[in-house]
Amino acid sequence: MTNTDAVIAAPDSHKVLLENDNVRVVEVVVLPGQKEPMHTHAWPSVMIVDSSTNIRYYDESGKDTEYPERAASKEKPFVEWLGPEGLHAVENLDQTKAYHAIRVEIKSK
């Protein structure tokens, strides 16, 4: 793991629920109005989002993108496939509701 790994760089929003040689299961919680520290995810993953909110995604250059449609257009829970992610951060734009997901990271052999 690197110092930018999500559970090291953003421990308040990433908690390991299970880890072995094949997978790491991480609970992701971004509290209302909170912005995570910049971090990475080294492995591809399945993201199971059971409480979506309007979020702003920041890439490694600090450029931000808002995703208001995620809160409104996705049935809950919803599942998405994500590749490895470089340096980024997520900000929860909702002031009353936490963003919550389970991320199942598939470790490369």
Secondary structure, DSSP 8 states (H G I E B T S, - for coil): --TTBHHHH-TTTEEEEEE-SSEEEEEEEE-TT-B---EEE-S-EEEEEEE---EEEE-TTS-EEE-HHHHHHS-SSEEEEE--EEEEEEEE--SS--EEEEEEEE---
